[in-house]
Amino acid sequence: MVNGEALATDATTLDSLCRELGFADAKIATALNGAFVPKTERITVSLTDGDAVEILSPRQGG
């Protein structure tokens, strides 16, 4: 699940999933199963079937 939607992927890490979805160079925040994952840890965080991933990008405005 990514942002509440089912997604089939071959990604094995959170970093590879972000790259697959086009967020390689984007400034984003990520969470796995409700826990914040800093950018520096995404490459070591493994994904398994049933994981819930949230990817958030900052918004501007006011």
C-alpha positions in Angstrom: 0.0 0.0 0.0 1.3 3.4 -0.9 -0.6 6.4 0.4 -3.7 4.2 0.9 -3.7 2.6 -2.5 -2.6 -0.9 -3.4 0.6 -1.0 -5.5 2.4 -3.9 -7.0 6.2 -3.4 -7.1 9.5 -5.2 -7.3 11.1 -2.7 -4.9 12.9 -4.3 -2.0 13.7 -1.1 0.0 11.9 2.1 0.7 14.6 3.9 -1.2 14.1 1.8 -4.3 10.3 2.3 -4.1 10.7 6.1 -3.9 13.0 5.9 -7.0 10.6 3.7 -8.9 7.8 6.2 -8.2 9.8 9.2 -9.5 10.8 10.6 -6.1 14.6 10.0 -6.4 15.5 13.7 -6.1 12.4 15.1 -4.5 12.2 16.5 -1.0 9.7 14.1 0.6 8.9 12.6 4.0 8.3 8.9 4.3 6.7 6.6 6.8 6.5 2.8 6.9 3.7 1.2 8.9 3.1 4.5 10.7 6.7 5.1 11.7 8.7 8.0 10.2 11.7 6.9 8.1 14.4 9.6 7.6 16.0 9.9 4.1 19.3 8.5 5.4 17.6 5.3 6.5 15.5 4.6 3.4 18.2 2.6 1.7 18.4 0.1 4.6 14.6 -0.2 5.3 13.3 -3.4 3.7 9.8 -3.8 2.3 7.6 -6.8 2.7 4.1 -7.7 1.4 1.4 -5.8 3.3 3.6 -2.9 4.3 1.8 0.5 4.4 4.0 3.3 3.0 3.2 7.0 3.1 5.1 9.5 0.9 4.4 13.1 1.6 5.8 16.2 -0.3 5.8 19.7 1.2 3.2 22.2 0.1 3.6 25.9 -0.1 1.0 28.5 0.4 -0.8 30.2 3.1 
